[in-house]
Amino acid sequence: MNELLDILMSAGLWSSTFRIATPLIFGTLGALLCERAGVLNLGIEGIMTFGAMIGWLTVFHTGDLWLGVAAAAGSGAMFGLLHGLMTVTLGLSQHVTGLGITLFASSLSYYVFRLALPVQGTPPTVEPFANWVVPVLSDLPGIGPALFNQTPLTYLAIACALVLAYVLARTPLGLAIRITGENPHAADAQGLNPLAIRICAIIAGSALMAVGGSFLTLAAFNSFFPTMVQGRGWVCIALVVFSTWRPMRALLGAVLFALFDAWQLRLQTAFGKALPYQLFLMLPYVLSIVALVVMARRARVPQALMKPYRRGER
């Protein structure tokens, strides 16, 4: 028991937690923004994969890390626009369209990557983001070394959660997004354009998803391989429900899942000889399912989620 507590209280565990949580924060915020406007975006897995690839490829050819992040965001916005046109403008099934975009974006990622860089023995690498150490704050006991010695994308993810929480709760823009997700007919009656609001929310949310993917190649690792997202997109969809569609709870949920993941890696090292490693791999998903079940009982789904809007129809 003491060994478990020592692992849980170690600065290294919490440092890894925030690093693992970063792509989940971006992806969850992106999915949350789409759903608050009334659109389910199941293209997240493919968008994150394409963002990881295009961000890495941009840095490989230019050497500019922030340009790589911007390119990833632009690619995500492109897929968001495609998803918006098909689901909002044409009123097609959000489930089918999202899954189609996931398959298309994932396959296109591998195709473009191999087209730009033919098969090689050793995957090429780039120089990833270095950690930014925040003076004074990084010296705080406990949380200092864990939170204030991270890559800039981790700080950006936390800032995005704070900004999105403020925008949705305190601004006219946030009110327009929320009312569109609850009752687009009421939004239309107030002189708003629900179709434009939904499409813009999908574009912005998809851009956030792609930035989350770019973290994997530009900060967590320094190369790209097609399966590197490894289901994180689907985890983000579940975290949106866990968060009850609130950005700060989304941040908490991403950190909680990352904590379980980082903890199981250390438990494998400490107890791997006594128990099968598959049990430790299951741990973050089992605990997350339990937390999801508890939170989902009180979740209030946006009333117009997955319901296409056609002006004049009731």
N, C-alpha and C positions, 0 to 999 in steps of 0.2 A: 504493500500500500504506500509506503514512504517513497518507493521508487516511482510509482505512478504520479504522486504529488510533485516530486522533484522535476519530473518531465513536464508536467503541466505548468509549473511556475517558472520554467527556464526562459530566459530572454530569447534564446535561439528558436524555441518553439513558436513564440509569438511573432518573431521576425519572419519566419517562414509562413505563418498564418496570413499576415497581411500581403505577402508576396503571392501566395496561392489565391487569395481572395480577389486580387486586382482584376483579372479578366472576368470573374464572376460578377463583380460590381458593375463594370461597364455593360456586360451582357444583360444583367437583370434590370438595370436602369433603362436600357434601350427597349427591352420587351415591355416593361412597365409603362413607358411613355406611349408605346403603340396601343396597349390595351386600355389605358385611361381614355384614349380617343375612340375606343370601340373596335379596334382591329387586332385580332390575334396574328402574331407573326411567327410562324413555325419555320421560317427560313433562317432562323438565327444560327443554327449549326453550320450551314453552308456559308453564310455571311461572315462568320468569325473565321472560318477556314480561308476564305478568299482574302479577307483583311490581313490575316497572318502572312499569306503568300505575297500579296502585292506590296505590303509594307516592307517585307524583307527584300523583295526584288528591287524596290526603289532605293533602299539603302545600299544594296550590293552594287548598284550602278552609279549612285551619286555620293554615297558616304554621308548623307545628311539624315540623321535619325528623325528629326522633327518633320522633314519632308516625307519620310516614310510613314509617319503617323497620319499626316494630312492625306497622303495618297490612300491609305487604308480607309480613312473616314469618307473620302470621296467615293471609293468603290462601294462601301456600305450604303451610301446615299443613293448610288445608282441602282442597287438591288432594291432598296426601299422604294424608289420611284416606280420600278417595275411592279413590285408587290402592290403598291397603292393604285396604280392604273388598273391592274387586273381585279383587285378586290373591291376598291371604292368606286372607281369610274364604271367598270363593267359589271360589278356585283357578283363576281365569281366566288366559288367556295374559298373561304380563307384557309381551311385545313389543306385542301388539295393544292392551292397555289403556294402556300408556305412550304409544304413538303417538296413540291416541284422545284422551288427556288433552292432549297437545301441540296437536292440532288444535282441541279444544274451548276450551282456555285462551287460545290465540292469537286465535281468533275472538271469544271473549267479551271479551277485552281491547279490541279495536277497537270492538265494539258498545257496551260500557259507556262508553268514552271519547267516542264520538260522541253517545251518549245524554246524557251529562253536559255535553258541550261540542260543540254543533253546528259544522259546518264553518266555519272562519274563514280569512281571508286569511293572517294571521300566527299561527302556533301560540303560545298563551300560555306564559309562562315562570314559574319560581319562583326564589327565591334559594337557590342550592345550598350544600352544605357548604363552608366555608372550610378552608384548610389549617391544621393544628395544627403549629406549630413547637416542637419539643422543645428546651428550653434546654440548652446545653452540647453535647448529642449532635449537634445540627444543625450544629455548628461543626467536627465531626471531618472531616479531609480525605478526599475521595473519597466514602465512603458516607454521611457526615453529611447534606449537602444533598439527597441522593437519597432516603434512607429516612426521615429524621426531619423532613421538611417535606411531609407528606401529609395527606389528609383523614382524619377519625377512622374512617371505614369501612375504610380500608386497615389501620390499626392493629388494628381489630377482626378483620379477616380473618386477619391473622398470629396474633393471640391465639387465634382459634378453631382454627387448625391446631395450635398448641401444646397447647391444652386437649384436643382430640380425640385427639392422639397419646398424651397421658398417660392419658386415660380408657380408650382401647382396650388399652393395654399394661399399665397398672398398677392397675386397679380391678376389683372384682367385676362392676360393670356392663359394663365393656368385655369381660371374660371371657364374660359371658352373651351379649353381642352376637356375639362371635366364634364361640362354640360353636354358636349358633343358625345362623350362616351356614355352618358346617362340617358339623354333624350335629344337626339339630333333635330327632331321636329321643333322642340322648344328653342334650340339654338337658332334654327332657321327663322323662327318667328321674331327673334330678337335682332334680326338683320345680319347674323353671322352666316358664313358659308361652311356647313359641316363637311362637305366634300373636300374643300381646300384644307381645312383644319386637320382632317384625318390624314390626307396625303402628306402634309408637312410634318405631322407627328411621326408617321412611318419613316419618312426620310431621315429625320433627326435621330429617331430611335435606332434605325439600322446603321447609321454612322457610328453611334456609340458601340453597337455590337462589334463592328469591324475594328474599332480601336482596341476593344478587348482582345480580339484575335491578334492584333499587331503586337500586343504586349508579350505574347508567347514567343515571337521570333526576335523582338527587339530589346527585350529585357530579361525574360525568364531563360531563354535560350539564345543562340546566335545563328541558327540555321532553320530551314523549313523542311518539314516532311508532312505528307498529306493527312496523316491520321493524328496530328498533334493536338487537335482540339479535344478529342477523346470524350465526346458526350457532354462537354461543359455547357453547350447551348441548351440541351434538354434540362440540365440542372437549373439553369437560369429561369426557364419557364416555370419550374416547380417553385423556385424561390420567389417569383412574383406572387404566387398564391400564398406562400408563407408570409410574405410581407403585407398581405391584405392591400396591395396596390398603393403602398406608402413608401416613398424613397428612403427614409431613414431606417425603416424596418427592413427594407431590401438590403441596405448596407449591413445591418446587423445579421441578417440571414446569410449573406455571402461570407462574412467573417466567421460565423458559427460553423458553416459547412467546411470552410478552409481549416478551421481549428481541428475539426474531427479528422480531416485528411492529413494534416501535419502531425497530429498525435498518433495516428495509426502507423505512420512511417517510423516513428521512434519506438512504438510498441513492438514493431517487427524486430527492431534491433535488440531490444531488451528481452523479449520473450519469444522470439522467432523459433528457437530450438524446441520450446515446449509445446507450441501450438502451430497448426498449419497456417501459413502466411495468408491463405485465402480468407480466413476469418478476420484478419486485420484489414484486408482490402474491402471487405463488406462493411466494416464499422461505420465509416462516414455516411454511407447510403442508408443503412439501417437507422442510425440515429436521426438522420435528416428526415426520413419517412415518418418516424415517430413525431418529430417536431412539426412536420407538415400536417399530420393528422390533427394534432392538438390545435394548431393555429387555424386550419381550414374550417373548423367547426364555427368559428366566429367571423369568417371572411365574408365580405359583402361585395359580390361581383358587380362591376359596372353594368347597368341594366341593358345597355345597347351593345354589349360586347358580342362580336360575331354576327351582328344583325346588319345587313346591308341597308343603306339609306337611299331612298329614291324620293325625290321631291314630289310632293302632292299625294304620296301614298300613306296610308295609315295602317 
